[in-house]
Amino acid sequence: MRIVIGADHAGFTLKEDLAVQLRKLGHDVLDVGTHSAAAVDYPDFAEAVGKAILEGRAERGVLICGSGVGASVAVNKIPGIRAGICHDTYSAHQGVEHDNMNVLVLGSRVIGTELAHELVRAYIAAKFSGEERHVRRLAKVQSIESRYLAARPAPQPE
């Protein structure tokens, strides 16, 4: 599987570690940064992860910031992205199986490396169930997204 991975400065070290793990598991990893522990802004990397998925350069993404909250908020602004913060293995696989989650968000200051490894394995191994109830619910989520995108006023020049 082709996985895009990105992080801000708080998630840099964990990102590097997880990229190695994913490659050892046989996955192709697209690393969109950051490439150092120097302070950066999480929205830039959230957008890069989401964009890689939408453009078909990756099937799924892993995104890391300090708590996971900011990165999750940012990446979920991208239409077609379904990201979830997961700090337990049940949510990491269930988010894919029931909600077709395509970005796993982790908080590097919340979980340790070993748990992060377990979460990534559970997330990558999971498949969307395709069950009628999950398809129906996902269609409703997509309908909400479409309605609000259509109602959005045009951006005003600054």
Buried (B, 14 or more C-beta within 10 A) or exposed (E): EBBBBBBBBBBBBBBBBBBEBBEEBEBEBBBBBBEEEEEBEBBBBBBBBBBBBBEEEBBBBBBBBBBBBBBBBBBBEBEEBBBBBBBEBEBBBBBBBBBBBBBBBBBBEBBEEEBBBBBBBBBBEBEBBEEEEBEEBBEEEBEEBEEEEEEEEEEEEE
